[in-house]
Structures are given as C-alpha cells and as structure tokens.
Amino acid sequence: MDSCRHLHLALIPRPATRKLRCRRCHLTIAAEELNGGCCPECREAHGVKSSEFEEISIPGDGKTRYRCEECGAIIDAD
C-alpha cells in the first residue's frame, strides 16, 4: 500500500483540443502556437514557407488531473 498522503500536488494541464497538422511535413501544432504564420518545421528544415494546414481534433475526457510531486501518482478529480 502506498504510504504517501499526496500533500504536494501539481495540476496537469489539459491538452489543447484544437490542433493543426501541416499538409507538407505533417507537424502537429496547437493553433495558438502557430499564430496564423507558416509551419516552423518546413521553414527551419526545408526553407519553405508552407501555410497549408488541416485541422484535427483530439478528444478530451474533460477530467482535471493532478500529479503528486512526492510519489508521482496521477490523481483524477471528478
């Protein structure tokens, strides 16, 4: 049995549910990170300013999760 009382919890951020995937290199990035610009991977690796993206959705379960800083346990809050 775990003897940790889970007194030091850290909130685990929920993943962004709206993501974009580059049609050229398939990089998946949050729309907020892109800020309407071109794909950073295509620009850095290939020198191409690609701005063709398709929107993908990542299902979320809506749960809030915490991680115990002492033992590493993941705790779901309902």
DANOR-V745698 format. One record per pair of residues at least 24 apart in sequence whose C-alpha atoms are under 6 Angstrom apart, sorted by the first residue. I is the first residue (numbers start at 1). J is the second residue. If there is no record, write none. Layout:
BEGIN
i: <I/I>
j: <J/J>
END
This chain:
BEGIN
i: <6/8/8/9/9/9/9/10/10/11/12/12/17/17/18/19/19/20/20/20/20/21/21/22/23/23>
j: <68/68/69/66/67/68/69/66/67/66/65/66/57/58/57/55/56/53/54/55/56/53/54/53/52/53>
END
